[in-house]
């Protein structure tokens, strides 16, 4: 159980514009390994071996095989209660958007429709030359686009910029939000980590949900410690009960 103040409930009941940032922690609750945690992927593998343009150009077949393996695992994973509640919240608020650092597609699988994928999606591939999205690649030969370019996962690798249009929409949502959630993210990877700060600086009521204390925990309005899949349903049920009591 978490302590939910009247102020938190009032903010959530009265809000018209709500925006969310999610990180690896929310997906970890569905069984997807984080990258930077104690048992994270990058404690076992070096990023420059599999998640960089240099690695891809050096050995594209190896990189594609690794991403195909991860894709196969992710496609079998199901959204957890936190993903489900966020999809429900989208239906309630007139203006709702979700920015995610995750590449697993679980928010969309849960039913969220306004999802800004800051780091791309492992479920998609695109041409490394012209950028065209490519469906159904086969790994029995090195996949190429019609233009001749190599096909790569549609994810942001180390050393690459985040998609500017997605980042711009995420910042606009943060700047306009009445309430902003930071969920399952260490707030250590920039520029995404600036989003909750941007929201707070523009007057939003910022709520953090995370297992551990983060760099923004002392800056936000409320910081809940625990699993998002447990806290979000409890918080949202309290909001719905408050609305029913008012009506």
Legacy VTK file of the C-alpha trace (Angstrom):
# vtk DataFile Version 3.0
C-alpha trace
ASCII
DATASET POLYDATA
POINTS 247 float
0.000 0.000 0.000
1.151 3.520 -0.761
0.124 6.751 0.906
-1.913 8.797 -1.564
-2.535 12.356 -0.449
-5.650 14.359 -1.273
-3.405 16.721 -3.208
-2.249 13.922 -5.518
-5.822 12.756 -6.072
-7.082 16.282 -6.722
-4.298 16.892 -9.255
-5.113 13.687 -11.124
-8.867 14.229 -11.025
-8.648 17.821 -12.244
-5.927 17.285 -14.873
-6.753 17.729 -18.533
-3.283 17.215 -19.990
-1.248 14.275 -18.741
2.089 13.092 -20.120
4.254 10.131 -19.182
7.866 9.018 -19.553
8.634 5.324 -19.105
11.934 3.497 -18.930
13.320 -0.009 -18.655
11.885 -0.569 -15.180
8.324 -0.887 -16.424
9.352 -3.515 -18.975
11.453 -5.383 -16.417
8.208 -6.208 -14.624
7.152 -8.093 -17.762
10.390 -10.057 -17.757
12.486 -8.003 -20.167
16.029 -7.489 -18.935
17.116 -3.917 -18.307
20.310 -2.562 -19.826
21.944 -0.852 -16.853
20.623 -2.717 -13.811
22.543 -5.163 -11.638
21.881 -7.998 -14.088
21.426 -5.753 -17.107
22.343 -6.625 -20.674
25.345 -4.296 -20.723
26.884 -6.067 -17.715
27.247 -9.129 -19.936
27.882 -7.544 -23.345
29.745 -4.474 -24.513
27.506 -1.896 -26.224
30.067 -1.236 -28.940
29.967 -4.903 -29.945
26.256 -4.989 -30.822
24.565 -1.585 -30.515
26.544 0.838 -32.614
26.919 1.710 -36.268
30.552 0.628 -36.112
29.535 -2.830 -34.891
26.865 -3.118 -37.581
29.192 -2.158 -40.422
31.905 -4.427 -39.039
29.653 -7.492 -38.769
26.053 -6.809 -39.850
25.062 -10.490 -39.808
26.061 -10.858 -36.142
24.206 -7.720 -35.089
21.056 -8.691 -37.000
21.128 -12.196 -35.542
21.367 -10.833 -32.002
18.495 -8.405 -32.534
16.381 -11.137 -34.129
16.991 -13.291 -31.058
15.898 -10.456 -28.756
12.891 -9.738 -30.971
11.749 -13.351 -30.740
11.908 -13.201 -26.938
10.118 -9.838 -26.726
7.283 -10.908 -29.013
6.351 -13.585 -26.462
6.252 -11.145 -23.542
2.952 -9.652 -22.364
2.194 -6.170 -20.961
1.931 -5.963 -17.184
-0.675 -4.070 -15.105
1.297 -0.810 -15.394
1.082 -0.907 -19.201
-2.633 -1.708 -18.978
-3.398 1.170 -16.595
-1.540 3.674 -18.781
-3.632 2.566 -21.771
-6.753 3.067 -19.623
-5.590 6.518 -18.568
-5.213 7.525 -22.213
-8.934 6.909 -22.706
-9.825 9.051 -19.696
-7.795 12.228 -20.214
-8.635 14.623 -23.077
-4.923 15.132 -23.784
-2.632 12.200 -22.992
0.698 11.118 -24.424
3.328 8.582 -23.523
7.035 8.896 -24.274
9.076 5.750 -23.791
12.740 4.859 -23.788
11.771 1.228 -24.335
11.969 -0.485 -27.726
9.747 -3.478 -26.935
6.367 -2.221 -28.169
4.585 -3.301 -24.976
2.736 0.011 -24.574
1.118 -0.384 -27.972
0.443 -4.048 -27.254
-1.404 -2.946 -24.100
-3.601 -0.580 -26.115
-1.837 2.787 -25.872
-2.084 4.656 -29.168
-0.206 7.921 -28.567
3.284 6.525 -27.958
6.471 8.439 -28.732
9.199 5.821 -29.091
12.305 7.838 -28.258
14.697 4.972 -28.947
12.750 3.368 -31.797
11.285 -0.134 -31.873
12.964 -3.505 -32.092
9.831 -4.766 -33.851
10.672 -2.693 -36.939
13.553 -2.637 -39.422
14.625 0.155 -41.731
17.078 0.838 -44.506
20.349 2.250 -43.266
20.615 4.426 -46.392
17.168 5.759 -47.327
15.351 5.154 -44.016
12.451 3.205 -45.535
10.758 0.782 -43.147
11.290 -2.829 -44.198
8.939 -5.686 -43.300
9.682 -9.394 -42.944
13.427 -9.598 -43.323
15.092 -12.994 -43.785
18.426 -13.713 -42.179
19.479 -16.541 -44.492
21.118 -13.761 -46.493
22.122 -10.210 -45.649
18.897 -8.168 -46.080
19.028 -5.130 -48.327
16.568 -2.432 -49.329
15.522 -1.888 -52.954
17.938 1.036 -52.966
20.778 -1.323 -52.102
21.232 -0.155 -48.515
21.689 -2.573 -45.640
18.629 -3.217 -43.470
19.059 -2.542 -39.745
16.836 -2.587 -36.633
14.803 0.608 -36.254
16.399 1.460 -32.914
18.687 4.233 -31.739
22.242 2.990 -31.280
25.031 4.428 -29.156
26.382 7.575 -30.758
23.171 8.256 -32.701
20.715 11.105 -32.226
17.158 10.482 -31.082
14.548 11.073 -33.818
14.033 14.832 -33.703
10.295 14.747 -34.455
9.615 12.256 -31.642
11.787 14.246 -29.241
10.049 17.507 -30.166
6.596 15.997 -29.538
7.781 14.599 -26.202
9.091 17.998 -25.107
5.904 19.735 -26.209
3.855 17.266 -24.157
6.082 17.850 -21.123
5.820 21.629 -21.444
2.012 21.540 -21.667
1.245 18.861 -19.074
-0.818 19.474 -15.942
0.503 16.210 -14.500
3.648 14.395 -15.591
4.667 10.835 -14.680
8.221 9.483 -14.678
7.935 5.698 -14.428
10.614 3.054 -14.235
13.423 5.251 -15.465
16.676 6.084 -13.701
16.551 9.601 -15.193
20.189 9.161 -16.152
19.961 8.910 -19.947
19.743 12.245 -21.719
18.027 13.985 -23.401
15.004 11.945 -22.246
15.957 12.545 -18.601
15.266 16.258 -19.093
11.574 15.623 -19.816
10.318 15.441 -16.198
12.448 18.483 -15.372
11.005 20.347 -18.360
7.515 19.473 -17.173
8.236 20.645 -13.611
9.787 23.882 -14.844
6.628 24.583 -16.840
4.274 24.098 -13.896
3.380 20.411 -14.078
2.768 18.303 -10.991
5.405 15.577 -11.391
4.932 12.054 -10.018
7.789 9.561 -10.009
7.348 5.776 -9.677
10.557 3.785 -9.404
12.145 0.996 -7.395
15.088 3.161 -6.400
15.866 6.780 -5.692
16.913 8.638 -8.849
18.587 11.918 -9.733
15.177 13.632 -9.907
13.571 12.120 -6.792
14.216 15.232 -4.699
12.986 17.485 -7.489
9.596 15.936 -8.263
6.414 16.596 -6.289
5.783 12.976 -5.271
8.079 9.958 -5.503
6.702 6.462 -4.907
9.074 3.543 -4.286
8.018 0.187 -5.691
6.853 -1.646 -8.787
4.829 0.360 -11.277
2.624 -2.687 -11.852
1.527 -2.475 -8.213
1.545 1.277 -7.611
-0.206 2.488 -10.767
-3.298 0.263 -10.341
-3.581 1.341 -6.704
-3.209 4.996 -7.623
-5.653 4.795 -10.525
-8.271 2.954 -8.451
-8.061 5.727 -5.867
-8.584 8.306 -8.634
-11.645 6.461 -9.963
-13.090 6.141 -6.454
-12.618 9.874 -5.940
-14.395 10.629 -9.225
-17.293 8.297 -8.307
-17.604 9.984 -4.910
-17.793 13.411 -6.580
-20.426 12.250 -9.047
LINES 1 248
247 0 1 2 3 4 5 6 7 8 9 10 11 12 13 14 15 16 17 18 19 20 21 22 23 24 25 26 27 28 29 30 31 32 33 34 35 36 37 38 39 40 41 42 43 44 45 46 47 48 49 50 51 52 53 54 55 56 57 58 59 60 61 62 63 64 65 66 67 68 69 70 71 72 73 74 75 76 77 78 79 80 81 82 83 84 85 86 87 88 89 90 91 92 93 94 95 96 97 98 99 100 101 102 103 104 105 106 107 108 109 110 111 112 113 114 115 116 117 118 119 120 121 122 123 124 125 126 127 128 129 130 131 132 133 134 135 136 137 138 139 140 141 142 143 144 145 146 147 148 149 150 151 152 153 154 155 156 157 158 159 160 161 162 163 164 165 166 167 168 169 170 171 172 173 174 175 176 177 178 179 180 181 182 183 184 185 186 187 188 189 190 191 192 193 194 195 196 197 198 199 200 201 202 203 204 205 206 207 208 209 210 211 212 213 214 215 216 217 218 219 220 221 222 223 224 225 226 227 228 229 230 231 232 233 234 235 236 237 238 239 240 241 242 243 244 245 246
